[in-house]
Each structure stands twice: as C-alpha cells, then as structure tokens.
C-alpha cells in the first residue's frame, strides 16, 4: 500500500495552504493538479471544486469534506476515516457500505470507476 505523500505540485500546495478559491480558479483556467496518493488529513476542503479530479489513494482522515461533490471524481483506494461528510456527493458506483467502512474503520474505498 502506498503511504500518503506531500506533493511538490503547485495546485496541491494551494489546497494544503487552504487556498481553495485560488485552486478552483486555476482549475477553471485549465490547470491540472497531481493529487494521487495525496495527504489531506485534517484539512478543511469545503468549497472545493472536485469535479473530474483524481483522488485515488488519498487520505482524508478527519478532513472537512462537507458539501463537496465527488460524484465525478476518482476516489479508488481513498480513505475518509473520521471525516465530516455531511452533504457530500460520492460517485454513484461507490457503494454506501464502502463509504461507511472507510468512514468508521479507515478502510480504502473500492469500486469500479471505469464502468
């Protein structure tokens, strides 16, 4: 299993620094972040435009994800242990049981994002 990592990617750093609005603006301008296996533990990501982003293998332990729309994001192998997820949308192929297991036990979420 890959451990969470801190990226050198500029877009990832914006999120780590809490600059959600600037991240969203750059994303809207066409910049593509490298977020795979990223460490987002304990972060407040409310307001994040997560559409189409690849969060595979990411750790969101105790993060605030309330209201985030992950419906078109890749969350394969991500963990949301103890995260605040009220009002969050998840990919339709991600079963509620996977979300619940990850939220309560820290397991990595599994589903098929390709079909």
C-alpha positions in Angstrom: 0.0 0.0 0.0 1.2 3.5 -0.9 1.6 5.9 2.0 0.1 9.4 1.7 2.5 11.9 0.4 3.1 15.6 0.2 3.4 16.7 -3.4 5.5 19.4 -4.9 2.6 20.2 -7.3 1.6 23.9 -7.1 -2.1 23.1 -7.1 -1.7 20.5 -4.3 0.2 23.1 -2.3 -2.7 25.6 -2.7 -5.0 23.1 -1.1 -2.5 22.3 1.7 -2.3 26.1 2.4 -6.1 26.4 2.5 -6.3 28.5 -0.7 -9.5 26.7 -2.0 -10.7 29.7 -4.0 -7.4 30.1 -5.9 -7.2 26.3 -6.5 -10.7 26.5 -8.0 -9.9 29.5 -10.2 -6.7 27.8 -11.5 -8.6 24.6 -12.1 -11.3 26.5 -14.0 -8.5 28.1 -16.1 -7.3 24.6 -17.2 -4.5 23.8 -14.7 -4.3 20.1 -13.9 -3.3 19.1 -10.4 -1.4 15.9 -9.3 -3.3 14.8 -6.3 -2.9 11.0 -6.4 -2.0 9.5 -3.0 -2.1 13.0 -1.5 -2.2 13.6 2.2 -5.3 15.7 3.0 -5.5 14.6 6.7 -7.3 17.1 8.9 -7.8 19.7 6.1 -10.9 21.9 5.6 -11.8 21.3 1.9 -15.2 22.8 1.9 -15.9 24.7 -1.3 -13.5 22.6 -3.3 -14.4 22.1 -7.0 -13.6 18.3 -7.0 -15.3 17.6 -10.4 -13.2 15.2 -12.5 -10.2 15.2 -10.1 -8.2 12.0 -9.4 -8.1 11.5 -5.6 -7.1 7.8 -5.9 -5.2 6.6 -2.9 -5.7 9.9 -1.0 -6.0 10.1 2.8 -8.8 12.4 4.1 -8.7 11.3 7.8 -10.6 13.9 9.9 -10.9 16.3 7.0 -13.9 18.5 6.5 -15.5 17.4 3.2 -19.0 18.8 3.9 -20.9 19.7 0.8 -18.1 18.5 -1.6 -19.3 17.0 -4.9 -17.1 14.0 -5.6 -19.6 12.5 -8.0 -17.3 12.7 -11.0 -14.0 12.3 -9.0 -11.9 9.1 -8.7 -11.8 8.0 -5.1 -10.5 4.5 -5.7 -8.4 3.5 -2.7 -9.0 6.7 -0.8 -9.7 6.7 2.9 -12.1 9.1 4.8 -11.7 7.8 8.3 -13.4 10.2 10.7 -14.1 12.8 8.0 -17.0 15.2 8.1 -19.1 14.3 5.0 -22.5 15.8 5.6 -23.9 16.9 2.2 -21.0 15.4 0.3 -21.8 13.6 -3.0 -19.9 10.4 -3.9 -19.5 8.6 -7.2 -22.6 6.5 -7.9 -20.5 3.4 -8.4 -19.2 3.7 -4.8 -21.4 1.6 -2.6 -22.7 3.1 0.7 -21.1 0.2 2.6 -17.7 1.1 1.2 -18.2 4.7 2.3 -19.4 3.6 5.8 -16.5 1.2 6.3 -14.0 3.9 5.3 -15.6 6.5 7.5 -15.7 4.3 10.6 -12.7 2.0 10.1 -10.4 3.8 7.7 -10.5 1.2 5.0 -9.7 2.2 1.5 -12.8 2.6 -0.7 -13.1 0.2 -3.6 -15.3 0.5 -6.7 -15.0 0.4 -10.5 -14.6 4.0 -11.8 -14.3 2.7 -15.3 -17.8 1.4 -15.9 
